[in-house]
Amino acid sequence: MRENDVAQALPLWINGHAFLTVTPVFQDVLDPLSRKVLRRIPLCGFEEVQMATSAAQAAFASWASLSARARAALLAAVGGALEDYSAHFAALITEESGKESTLALAEVDESVALLNSSIAGADSGVVAIIGNAAMPLLSVLHRAVPALLAGATLVVRPSPETPSALFALAELTARCGLPSGVFNIVHGGDEVADCLRAVQAGSPSDD
C-alpha cells in the first residue's frame, strides 16, 4: 500500500463539529522539504460549501444578537486556549509550510493578540474567507476576528497546502463555547474558492 493511501484525511468543520465527507478526489498535504505525505484533504465542491453556508446563516441571528462584549470575551477565550497550545500550533505551521519555528511561533503569538482585540469590522451576515499558505492562521484571522466581533459568521477555506492549524483552531472554538455554525471550514482548491465568492453574503475576501 502506498503512503498516500493511508494518510489521514482531515475533516471539514461544519456546525460546530468535525464533518467527514466522501469526495471523489483528495489532495495530499506534503512536507515541503521531504515531500512526505502528511495527511490529505477532500477537494470539496458546491454541495459542501452550501452546507457550511447554511450552518453559518442559521447561526447568524443568535451570534449577532450577543453583545459586542460577549463576542469579544468568547474570542478572547479562544485566544487564551491558542496561547496554551502555541507550541503545538507552531509545529503544525512549520510541518506544513516549512516556516522556521521561530517565525511560526511569532505567527501564533500575533494570532493570539488578534483574538484578544476588540476592534470590530463592518462585515455582516455570512463572510467567506480564503486562507493562504504563507500565513496559515493570520491570513484568515486578520479578516475573521473583526468580522466575528461585528457579529458576522464565517465559512473559511484554508490553504490546501497548510490546512491543519485552522482545523485545530476550529476545534478550539468549540471548546471555548463559540456557538455551532459561527466558524465553519470547507477544504478544497479553486472550485471551492469560486463557490464561496458566489454564495457568500459578505464582502469578497482577500486571497
Backbone as CSV, one residue per row, in Angstrom:
resi,resn,N_x,N_y,N_z,CA_x,CA_y,CA_z,C_x,C_y,C_z
1,MET,0.851,-1.191,0.000,0.000,0.000,0.000,0.886,1.239,0.000
2,ARG,0.528,2.225,-0.829,1.316,3.434,-0.924,1.068,4.316,0.292
3,GLU,2.064,5.194,0.565,1.975,6.049,1.733,0.725,6.909,1.698
4,ASN,0.385,7.490,0.512,-0.756,8.383,0.461,-2.078,7.647,0.518
5,ASP,-2.066,6.303,0.460,-3.295,5.542,0.641,-3.689,5.446,2.107
6,VAL,-2.766,5.656,3.002,-3.057,5.508,4.427,-2.982,6.837,5.170
7,ALA,-2.657,7.921,4.491,-2.589,9.222,5.146,-3.985,9.629,5.625
8,GLN,-4.037,10.189,6.808,-5.298,10.594,7.400,-5.932,11.721,6.602
9,ALA,-7.235,11.628,6.401,-7.974,12.695,5.740,-8.483,13.676,6.789
10,LEU,-8.228,14.957,6.581,-8.659,15.985,7.508,-10.137,16.294,7.260
11,PRO,-10.973,16.253,8.298,-12.397,16.527,8.087,-12.664,18.000,7.796
12,LEU,-13.876,18.286,7.374,-14.390,19.648,7.355,-14.806,20.003,8.790
13,TRP,-15.147,21.253,8.992,-15.725,21.681,10.264,-16.998,22.448,9.949
14,ILE,-18.137,21.840,10.245,-19.422,22.438,9.902,-20.357,22.325,11.098
15,ASN,-20.973,23.440,11.442,-21.974,23.490,12.504,-21.436,22.998,13.847
16,GLY,-20.180,23.338,14.122,-19.629,23.085,15.436,-19.010,21.730,15.655
17,HIS,-18.809,20.960,14.602,-18.185,19.648,14.789,-17.475,19.213,13.514
18,ALA,-16.568,18.257,13.686,-15.876,17.686,12.529,-16.880,16.983,11.641
19,PHE,-16.734,17.181,10.338,-17.693,16.650,9.377,-16.931,15.856,8.329
20,LEU,-17.129,14.563,8.334,-16.468,13.693,7.362,-17.276,13.651,6.079
21,THR,-16.607,13.797,4.976,-17.284,13.743,3.686,-16.497,12.855,2.740
22,VAL,-17.201,12.224,1.834,-16.568,11.365,0.830,-16.624,12.093,-0.509
23,THR,-15.469,12.463,-0.989,-15.378,13.124,-2.286,-14.559,12.254,-3.234
24,PRO,-14.764,12.401,-4.536,-14.019,11.561,-5.477,-12.532,11.867,-5.541
25,VAL,-12.148,13.061,-5.105,-10.753,13.472,-5.236,-10.261,14.032,-3.910
26,PHE,-9.055,13.605,-3.528,-8.376,14.149,-2.355,-7.049,14.755,-2.808
27,GLN,-6.562,15.701,-2.034,-5.248,16.292,-2.293,-4.325,15.988,-1.134
28,ASP,-3.107,15.585,-1.445,-2.116,15.315,-0.411,-1.579,16.624,0.166
29,VAL,-1.410,16.643,1.480,-0.708,17.721,2.164,0.706,17.224,2.416
30,LEU,1.681,17.898,1.850,3.051,17.389,1.822,3.975,18.183,2.734
31,ASP,4.946,17.495,3.309,6.071,18.161,3.934,6.835,18.867,2.816
32,PRO,7.010,20.200,2.888,7.612,20.919,1.758,9.075,20.571,1.509
33,LEU,9.748,19.984,2.483,11.154,19.628,2.303,11.321,18.180,1.851
34,SER,10.721,17.252,2.582,10.897,15.835,2.261,9.901,15.333,1.222
35,ARG,8.821,16.091,1.021,7.712,15.705,0.141,6.966,14.486,0.673
36,LYS,7.146,14.176,1.933,6.388,13.115,2.579,4.931,13.537,2.685
37,VAL,4.025,12.579,2.479,2.600,12.851,2.626,2.258,12.891,4.114
38,LEU,1.794,14.036,4.573,1.456,14.210,5.986,0.012,13.823,6.268
39,ARG,-0.885,14.242,5.403,-2.319,13.975,5.534,-2.970,14.329,4.207
40,ARG,-4.277,14.203,4.126,-4.979,14.541,2.893,-6.165,15.444,3.224
41,ILE,-6.619,16.170,2.213,-7.858,16.929,2.362,-8.796,16.553,1.228
42,PRO,-10.103,16.530,1.493,-11.062,16.309,0.413,-11.187,17.574,-0.429
43,LEU,-11.227,17.400,-1.737,-11.457,18.535,-2.630,-12.959,18.679,-2.811
44,CYS,-13.535,19.576,-2.024,-14.988,19.712,-1.978,-15.492,20.580,-3.130
45,GLY,-16.804,20.715,-3.186,-17.445,21.499,-4.223,-18.633,22.253,-3.674
46,PHE,-19.581,22.550,-4.549,-20.695,23.412,-4.178,-21.534,22.825,-3.049
47,GLU,-21.754,21.512,-3.053,-22.614,20.916,-2.038,-22.073,21.172,-0.631
48,GLU,-20.780,20.953,-0.440,-20.192,21.154,0.880,-20.169,22.640,1.251
49,VAL,-19.892,23.497,0.271,-19.917,24.933,0.535,-21.316,25.369,0.955
50,GLN,-22.326,24.824,0.291,-23.690,25.184,0.632,-24.064,24.724,2.031
51,MET,-23.614,23.543,2.416,-23.885,23.054,3.773,-23.252,23.970,4.818
52,ALA,-22.000,24.348,4.588,-21.313,25.222,5.535,-21.962,26.601,5.572
53,THR,-22.354,27.098,4.426,-23.003,28.406,4.360,-24.350,28.381,5.070
54,SER,-25.099,27.301,4.898,-26.392,27.175,5.581,-26.216,27.157,7.097
55,ALA,-25.161,26.455,7.564,-24.878,26.437,9.005,-24.535,27.832,9.500
56,ALA,-23.743,28.564,8.726,-23.376,29.926,9.119,-24.590,30.847,9.109
57,GLN,-25.458,30.685,8.129,-26.673,31.503,8.068,-27.580,31.227,9.258
58,ALA,-27.690,29.955,9.625,-28.551,29.591,10.750,-28.024,30.147,12.071
59,ALA,-26.704,30.273,12.177,-26.091,30.754,13.417,-26.051,32.275,13.509
60,PHE,-26.273,32.958,12.390,-26.024,34.402,12.345,-26.878,35.191,13.338
61,ALA,-28.172,34.940,13.368,-29.059,35.778,14.182,-28.685,35.723,15.665
62,SER,-28.421,34.508,16.171,-28.106,34.401,17.597,-26.729,34.973,17.913
63,TRP,-25.764,34.789,17.014,-24.431,35.348,17.235,-24.474,36.873,17.185
64,ALA,-25.177,37.412,16.191,-25.260,38.867,16.062,-26.023,39.493,17.223
65,SER,-26.924,38.727,17.851,-27.716,39.270,18.951,-26.931,39.369,20.257
66,LEU,-25.802,38.680,20.350,-24.954,38.815,21.530,-24.381,40.223,21.600
67,SER,-24.074,40.664,22.783,-23.425,41.967,22.912,-22.006,41.896,22.363
68,ALA,-21.486,43.046,21.961,-20.105,43.100,21.474,-19.145,42.590,22.542
69,ARG,-19.437,42.910,23.796,-18.575,42.453,24.892,-18.591,40.929,24.998
70,ALA,-19.762,40.319,24.830,-19.862,38.861,24.923,-19.106,38.188,23.783
71,ARG,-19.235,38.735,22.582,-18.491,38.153,21.452,-16.986,38.288,21.676
72,ALA,-16.557,39.450,22.151,-15.128,39.665,22.406,-14.618,38.709,23.475
73,ALA,-15.428,38.451,24.497,-14.998,37.545,25.569,-14.824,36.121,25.048
74,LEU,-15.712,35.680,24.166,-15.592,34.337,23.600,-14.345,34.233,22.727
75,LEU,-14.072,35.257,21.928,-12.867,35.222,21.098,-11.607,35.293,21.956
76,ALA,-11.659,36.052,23.043,-10.504,36.099,23.948,-10.259,34.742,24.589
77,ALA,-11.342,34.002,24.859,-11.174,32.648,25.395,-10.478,31.751,24.379
78,VAL,-10.834,31.911,23.100,-10.138,31.154,22.053,-8.674,31.567,22.000
79,GLY,-8.426,32.871,22.134,-7.044,33.344,22.151,-6.250,32.762,23.308
80,GLY,-6.872,32.660,24.476,-6.184,32.064,25.619,-5.863,30.600,25.400
81,ALA,-6.809,29.878,24.805,-6.562,28.465,24.512,-5.465,28.313,23.465
82,LEU,-5.490,29.187,22.449,-4.444,29.144,21.428,-3.076,29.407,22.048
83,GLU,-3.017,30.338,22.971,-1.741,30.614,23.652,-1.265,29.393,24.433
84,ASP,-2.200,28.689,25.071,-1.834,27.492,25.830,-1.242,26.413,24.925
85,TYR,-1.708,26.363,23.683,-1.253,25.340,22.734,-0.349,25.930,21.658
86,SER,0.309,27.027,21.979,1.074,27.740,20.954,2.158,26.878,20.325
87,ALA,2.825,26.063,21.121,3.881,25.208,20.566,3.311,24.194,19.582
88,HIS,2.145,23.647,19.906,1.505,22.681,19.015,1.120,23.343,17.689
89,PHE,0.532,24.527,17.762,0.125,25.220,16.537,1.334,25.627,15.712
90,ALA,2.380,26.095,16.370,3.590,26.460,15.637,4.187,25.247,14.934
91,ALA,4.131,24.090,15.592,4.656,22.873,14.973,3.843,22.490,13.738
92,LEU,2.527,22.648,13.796,1.688,22.359,12.622,2.052,23.282,11.464
93,ILE,2.224,24.558,11.764,2.572,25.517,10.707,3.926,25.184,10.102
94,THR,4.909,24.891,10.953,6.243,24.542,10.454,6.211,23.273,9.623
95,GLU,5.485,22.273,10.095,5.423,20.988,9.408,4.883,21.134,7.988
96,GLU,3.854,21.949,7.816,3.196,22.023,6.509,3.740,23.137,5.616
97,SER,4.289,24.198,6.203,4.748,25.328,5.396,6.256,25.371,5.225
98,GLY,6.990,24.689,6.114,8.441,24.789,6.086,8.970,26.044,6.752
99,LYS,8.073,26.831,7.347,8.479,28.068,8.014,9.341,27.745,9.232
100,GLU,10.332,28.574,9.497,11.166,28.378,10.684,10.300,28.415,11.936
101,SER,10.698,27.641,12.934,9.872,27.512,14.126,9.673,28.846,14.840
102,THR,10.707,29.698,14.841,10.561,30.998,15.498,9.538,31.868,14.772
103,LEU,9.519,31.797,13.448,8.543,32.559,12.671,7.142,31.991,12.839
104,ALA,7.055,30.669,12.909,5.749,30.044,13.125,5.182,30.435,14.480
105,LEU,6.036,30.436,15.496,5.587,30.826,16.826,5.187,32.299,16.851
106,ALA,5.902,33.134,16.112,5.541,34.550,16.038,4.171,34.720,15.394
107,GLU,3.868,33.902,14.392,2.543,33.962,13.772,1.454,33.573,14.764
108,VAL,1.715,32.550,15.565,0.748,32.146,16.585,0.566,33.259,17.609
109,ASP,1.661,33.870,18.040,1.573,34.950,19.020,0.752,36.118,18.476
110,GLU,0.950,36.457,17.225,0.178,37.545,16.623,-1.295,37.155,16.506
111,SER,-1.548,35.884,16.240,-2.924,35.405,16.188,-3.609,35.527,17.544
112,VAL,-2.874,35.200,18.602,-3.406,35.360,19.962,-3.759,36.818,20.220
113,ALA,-2.866,37.716,19.831,-3.120,39.142,20.036,-4.364,39.591,19.283
114,LEU,-4.547,39.107,18.064,-5.739,39.452,17.288,-7.006,38.982,17.986
115,LEU,-6.986,37.757,18.477,-8.171,37.208,19.136,-8.495,37.944,20.428
116,ASN,-7.540,38.627,20.998,-7.764,39.412,22.211,-8.084,40.875,21.914
117,SER,-8.187,41.219,20.634,-8.505,42.602,20.280,-10.005,42.837,20.399
118,SER,-10.415,44.085,20.318,-11.841,44.408,20.444,-12.308,45.356,19.355
119,ILE,-11.586,45.401,18.249,-11.928,46.308,17.156,-12.765,45.563,16.128
120,ALA,-14.036,45.882,16.065,-14.949,45.221,15.136,-14.844,45.835,13.746
121,GLY,-15.109,45.011,12.748,-15.154,45.489,11.377,-16.565,45.894,10.989
122,ALA,-16.793,45.966,9.691,-18.093,46.383,9.180,-18.870,45.226,8.553
123,ASP,-18.339,44.006,8.641,-18.979,42.871,7.996,-20.266,42.481,8.706
124,SER,-21.174,41.915,7.914,-22.408,41.387,8.472,-22.817,40.173,7.663
125,GLY,-23.690,39.344,8.240,-24.143,38.155,7.539,-23.081,37.077,7.544
126,VAL,-23.003,36.336,6.447,-22.016,35.258,6.299,-20.851,35.779,5.472
127,VAL,-19.658,35.634,6.015,-18.452,36.109,5.346,-17.590,34.919,4.960
128,ALA,-17.161,34.880,3.719,-16.262,33.830,3.227,-14.831,34.349,3.244
129,ILE,-13.916,33.525,3.723,-12.510,33.905,3.820,-11.662,32.782,3.232
130,ILE,-10.689,33.160,2.413,-9.825,32.197,1.745,-8.409,32.378,2.275
131,GLY,-7.885,31.351,2.935,-6.567,31.425,3.525,-5.460,31.214,2.503
132,ASN,-4.249,31.582,2.889,-3.103,31.318,2.015,-2.037,30.540,2.764
133,ALA,-1.132,29.942,2.015,-0.143,29.028,2.594,0.944,29.750,3.369
134,ALA,1.241,31.001,3.010,2.344,31.708,3.650,2.045,32.040,5.108
135,MET,0.773,32.333,5.400,0.350,32.697,6.761,-0.922,31.920,7.074
136,PRO,-0.804,30.648,7.422,-1.984,29.793,7.547,-3.029,30.299,8.536
137,LEU,-2.592,30.867,9.657,-3.532,31.418,10.634,-3.844,32.888,10.363
138,LEU,-2.818,33.696,10.205,-3.026,35.136,10.114,-3.763,35.554,8.860
139,SER,-3.572,34.836,7.752,-4.268,35.208,6.520,-5.770,35.126,6.689
140,VAL,-6.229,34.292,7.603,-7.660,34.185,7.904,-8.054,35.104,9.053
141,LEU,-7.277,35.110,10.134,-7.692,35.837,11.334,-7.671,37.349,11.166
142,HIS,-6.839,37.871,10.278,-6.849,39.313,10.030,-8.230,39.769,9.568
143,ARG,-8.920,38.935,8.816,-10.284,39.259,8.378,-11.325,38.679,9.327
144,ALA,-11.048,37.500,9.873,-12.061,36.793,10.656,-12.386,37.486,11.968
145,VAL,-11.374,37.939,12.696,-11.619,38.487,14.030,-12.485,39.743,13.973
146,PRO,-12.158,40.745,13.149,-13.052,41.913,13.076,-14.464,41.549,12.616
147,ALA,-14.569,40.572,11.696,-15.890,40.157,11.227,-16.687,39.502,12.346
148,LEU,-16.049,38.607,13.092,-16.734,37.949,14.205,-17.127,38.952,15.283
149,LEU,-16.257,39.895,15.572,-16.583,40.911,16.564,-17.775,41.758,16.130
150,ALA,-17.935,41.927,14.824,-19.062,42.696,14.297,-20.359,41.892,14.264
151,GLY,-20.270,40.586,14.527,-21.461,39.754,14.531,-21.642,38.893,13.308
152,ALA,-20.654,38.879,12.405,-20.728,38.028,11.221,-20.390,36.584,11.583
153,THR,-20.831,35.653,10.763,-20.424,34.256,10.867,-19.585,33.914,9.646
154,LEU,-18.835,32.801,9.725,-17.778,32.566,8.751,-17.866,31.208,8.073
155,VAL,-17.444,31.201,6.804,-17.076,29.975,6.099,-15.667,30.197,5.576
156,VAL,-14.745,29.345,5.988,-13.327,29.520,5.694,-12.831,28.381,4.825
157,ARG,-12.065,28.724,3.804,-11.328,27.710,3.054,-9.845,27.883,3.361
158,PRO,-9.280,26.979,4.176,-7.838,27.065,4.425,-7.045,26.820,3.146
159,SER,-5.802,27.238,3.153,-4.931,26.856,2.047,-4.847,25.343,1.963
160,PRO,-4.955,24.757,0.770,-4.826,23.301,0.650,-3.466,22.779,1.074
161,GLU,-2.452,23.632,1.042,-1.105,23.212,1.431,-0.890,23.244,2.945
162,THR,-1.642,24.093,3.652,-1.406,24.269,5.096,-2.735,24.357,5.850
163,PRO,-3.522,23.280,5.863,-4.869,23.363,6.430,-4.970,23.064,7.921
164,SER,-3.973,22.430,8.515,-4.177,21.804,9.826,-4.311,22.790,10.971
165,ALA,-3.577,23.901,10.942,-3.659,24.859,12.044,-5.053,25.456,12.143
166,LEU,-5.676,25.736,11.007,-7.027,26.298,11.047,-8.043,25.278,11.524
167,PHE,-7.865,24.016,11.124,-8.784,22.998,11.627,-8.637,22.859,13.140
168,ALA,-7.407,22.889,13.638,-7.191,22.821,15.083,-7.797,24.036,15.782
169,LEU,-7.733,25.197,15.129,-8.354,26.382,15.703,-9.875,26.215,15.783
170,ALA,-10.458,25.601,14.754,-11.903,25.350,14.779,-12.273,24.485,15.980
171,GLU,-11.450,23.483,16.275,-11.707,22.659,17.456,-11.664,23.500,18.734
172,LEU,-10.739,24.445,18.802,-10.674,25.316,19.978,-11.907,26.188,20.103
173,THR,-12.458,26.653,18.970,-13.656,27.499,19.061,-14.792,26.746,19.722
174,ALA,-14.912,25.455,19.446,-15.971,24.660,20.072,-15.704,24.479,21.562
175,ARG,-14.459,24.180,21.918,-14.115,24.001,23.326,-14.354,25.269,24.140
176,CYS,-14.196,26.415,23.495,-14.305,27.691,24.202,-15.710,28.277,24.146
177,GLY,-16.650,27.566,23.555,-18.036,27.977,23.649,-18.591,28.804,22.520
178,LEU,-17.862,28.966,21.403,-18.473,29.645,20.267,-19.667,28.823,19.790
179,PRO,-20.793,29.458,19.522,-21.971,28.709,19.079,-21.713,27.943,17.788
180,SER,-22.376,26.813,17.657,-22.247,25.999,16.450,-22.650,26.828,15.233
181,GLY,-21.869,26.697,14.169,-22.177,27.389,12.922,-21.521,28.733,12.757
182,VAL,-20.899,29.250,13.810,-20.256,30.561,13.705,-18.966,30.477,12.893
183,PHE,-18.238,29.391,13.052,-16.942,29.204,12.378,-16.985,27.871,11.652
184,ASN,-16.919,27.898,10.322,-17.017,26.680,9.512,-15.834,26.595,8.558
185,ILE,-15.397,25.372,8.268,-14.266,25.137,7.371,-14.675,24.168,6.278
186,VAL,-14.350,24.546,5.039,-14.524,23.668,3.883,-13.194,23.595,3.155
187,HIS,-12.702,22.393,2.929,-11.432,22.213,2.228,-11.658,22.178,0.719
188,GLY,-10.611,22.554,-0.009,-10.692,22.459,-1.461,-9.744,23.419,-2.135
189,GLY,-9.849,23.442,-3.450,-8.996,24.288,-4.260,-9.748,25.459,-4.847
190,ASP,-9.469,25.743,-6.117,-10.066,26.905,-6.769,-11.581,26.788,-6.880
191,GLU,-12.100,25.576,-7.047,-13.546,25.419,-7.185,-14.261,25.885,-5.921
192,VAL,-13.735,25.509,-4.762,-14.338,25.939,-3.504,-14.206,27.452,-3.344
193,ALA,-13.059,28.008,-3.699,-12.887,29.457,-3.611,-13.913,30.172,-4.476
194,ASP,-14.143,29.666,-5.692,-15.130,30.280,-6.576,-16.543,30.137,-6.013
195,CYS,-16.858,28.971,-5.437,-18.174,28.770,-4.835,-18.397,29.721,-3.670
196,LEU,-17.374,29.905,-2.857,-17.508,30.812,-1.719,-17.764,32.236,-2.176
197,ARG,-17.074,32.652,-3.199,-17.294,34.005,-3.713,-18.713,34.163,-4.252
198,ALA,-19.264,33.066,-4.777,-20.599,33.132,-5.361,-21.708,33.153,-4.320
199,VAL,-21.522,32.442,-3.194,-22.623,32.282,-2.243,-22.507,33.153,-1.005
200,GLN,-21.359,33.751,-0.769,-21.206,34.483,0.488,-22.141,35.689,0.529
201,ALA,-22.532,36.014,1.730,-23.399,37.169,1.931,-22.622,38.412,2.327
202,GLY,-21.299,38.230,2.597,-20.472,39.372,2.971,-19.666,39.858,1.789
203,SER,-18.653,40.637,2.091,-17.786,41.199,1.058,-16.808,40.156,0.576
204,PRO,-16.245,40.300,-0.652,-15.238,39.369,-1.126,-14.043,39.356,-0.185
205,SER,-13.466,38.148,-0.018,-12.333,38.019,0.899,-11.029,38.304,0.200
206,ASP,-10.013,38.543,1.018,-8.671,38.748,0.486,-7.986,37.424,0.303
207,ASP,-7.345,37.208,-0.831,-6.560,35.978,-1.049,-5.232,36.121,-0.346
